[in-house]
Amino acid sequence: MATRRRSFWGWGWEDAALAPDQQAALAAALSARFGRDVTAAPPPRLEDLAMPPPRLDPPASLAPICSQRPYDRASHTYGKGYRDVVRGFRGEFGHPPDVVAFPAAEADVAAVLDWCSSAGAAAVPYGGGSSVVGGVEFTGDGYAGVVSVDTSRLATVLEIDRTSRAARIQAGIYGPALEDDLRPHGLTLRHFPQSFEFSTLGGWLATRSGGHYATNTTHIDDFVESLKVVTPSGVCESRRLPGSGAGPSPDRMFLGSEGTLGIITEAWLRLQDRPRWRASAGVRFQSFESGVEAARAVAQAGLYPANCRLLDAGEAATSAGVGDGSALLVLGFESADHAVEAWMARGLECCADHGGAVPEGVRSTVPARDEDKGGQGGGAVDTWRRCRWP
Ligand SMILES: Cc1cc2nc3c(=O)[nH]c(=O)nc-3n(C[C@H](O)[C@H](O)[C@H](O)COP(=O)(O)OP(=O)(O)OC[C@H]3O[C@@H](n4cnc5c(N)ncnc54)[C@H](O)[C@@H]3O)c2cc1C
């Protein structure tokens, strides 16, 4: 079976790139939208890249887990911010890592960091490479070379504690694989940053990522029970406790550390039962400001909606098909434990107080099939949801 490969310069899979006719259609749509003549340029080809030769080679003991192939060096050069994609699209790969290491065990991570220390090389942790702040790119001076440490082979759910609803999970696991592994247990991490498909648990922890369940528990921090981190001077593992007020929190030090203190190899995380009851509604407002007032009222009512996302008129038109110039509040509730109509009814009252209307009604799934996340219908909320993952 052919293995899918990700684009070395942009977002997504190589085999899912826009076909020439789709590129032409997109260029025509952008031309019409911006009143400028937009034409599609061909994407870069790996064989045309002028990358400098590697400045250092891995020792023989690490060679089996290291790569200097052009594809690996190019695809680990940048994150996925706008300027990264533009530079990648232009074929600018003047500062790729010299070596890409793919550790398959914690001992490999320690060995790679030991080698980097002795060789004077910079080690840059790499999860899914979806950083938008230059976090996986290294351009500093004073090092013998740069080693990108790709954690994607550390991708296993190691242990599940069903009673306490928690799991010990390796940091290199990507979002979809993590949820696939938890699903048979009826559990979910329920952390869905928009980059979910191509980002990893370790990256979420190192950047303090926020999911799109943007009320109540939303940051990855909220789910952490303990961390294990391989640093250049040893392994640091925090204790798994239900809660602690004893002194400074070591986890807090590593959360958001952007790979500067070490490589997170695994974590114990709090999980949730998979939701069974869901209700969603698209609430329209004549002005964005009244939508803001309503969203604030819902948030301050302590209803904790699973979704409370306000789209301005432009986004409502492009991603939810709302053509009447309204702002759209996507309001959703879900629970593994109870029906959610009462919460939705109160949320809609808060919205009505600020002029919110619900022309397409409430969509309820009672109880929802596990895989029914909405998105199948023809309403504005379903249209918006189809643009997103998961
Ligand atoms: C289209 C798009 C949508 C996005 N949506 C969101 C969103 O909804 N919410 C949000 O918060 N962010 C979002 N981001 C930003 C990005 O996806 C997040 O920062 C994500 O957490 C990065 O995860 P990653 O696995 O891709 O990490 P990477 O990009 O590989 O790395 C990010 C940083 O963490 C370090 N790092 C990675 N893995 C480890 C590890 N195991 N140990 C130590 N350090 C490590 C890296 O060195 C780097 O500094 C989005 C980005 C894009 C391109």
The ligand as an ORCA input file, in Angstrom:
! r2SCAN-3c Opt
* xyz 0 1
  C      -4.043     25.949     10.022
  C      -3.577     26.079     11.452
  C      -4.518     26.084     12.478
  C      -4.105     26.230     13.818
  N      -5.055     26.210     14.804
  C      -4.673     26.336     16.089
  C      -5.646     26.301     17.137
  O      -6.850     26.139     16.897
  N      -5.211     26.440     18.424
  C      -3.880     26.610     18.700
  O      -3.540     26.721     19.885
  N      -2.929     26.623     17.728
  C      -3.292     26.487     16.448
  N      -2.336     26.486     15.455
  C      -0.915     26.572     15.808
  C      -0.267     25.157     15.999
  O      -0.990     24.184     15.307
  C      -0.197     24.793     17.459
  O       0.770     25.609     18.077
  C       0.139     23.311     17.734
  O       0.001     23.092     19.120
  C       1.521     22.903     17.308
  O       1.604     21.489     17.385
  P       2.653     20.680     16.497
  O       2.632     19.256     16.898
  O       2.431     20.947     15.057
  O       4.023     21.321     16.994
  P       5.231     21.901     16.145
  O       4.777     22.949     15.212
  O       6.019     20.792     15.570
  O       6.085     22.565     17.312
  C       5.608     23.690     18.001
  C       6.599     24.068     19.094
  O       6.641     23.061     20.080
  C       7.916     22.436     20.143
  N       7.637     20.998     20.305
  C       6.963     20.179     19.471
  N       6.871     18.952     19.992
  C       7.537     18.993     21.168
  C       7.823     18.032     22.182
  N       7.396     16.750     22.097
  N       8.507     18.428     23.260
  C       8.952     19.698     23.382
  N       8.724     20.644     22.463
  C       8.020     20.292     21.369
  C       8.617     22.819     18.860
  O      10.026     22.882     19.010
  C       8.035     24.190     18.578
  O       8.692     25.172     19.334
  C      -2.724     26.365     14.110
  C      -1.787     26.341     13.069
  C      -2.206     26.209     11.760
  C      -1.185     26.178     10.659
*
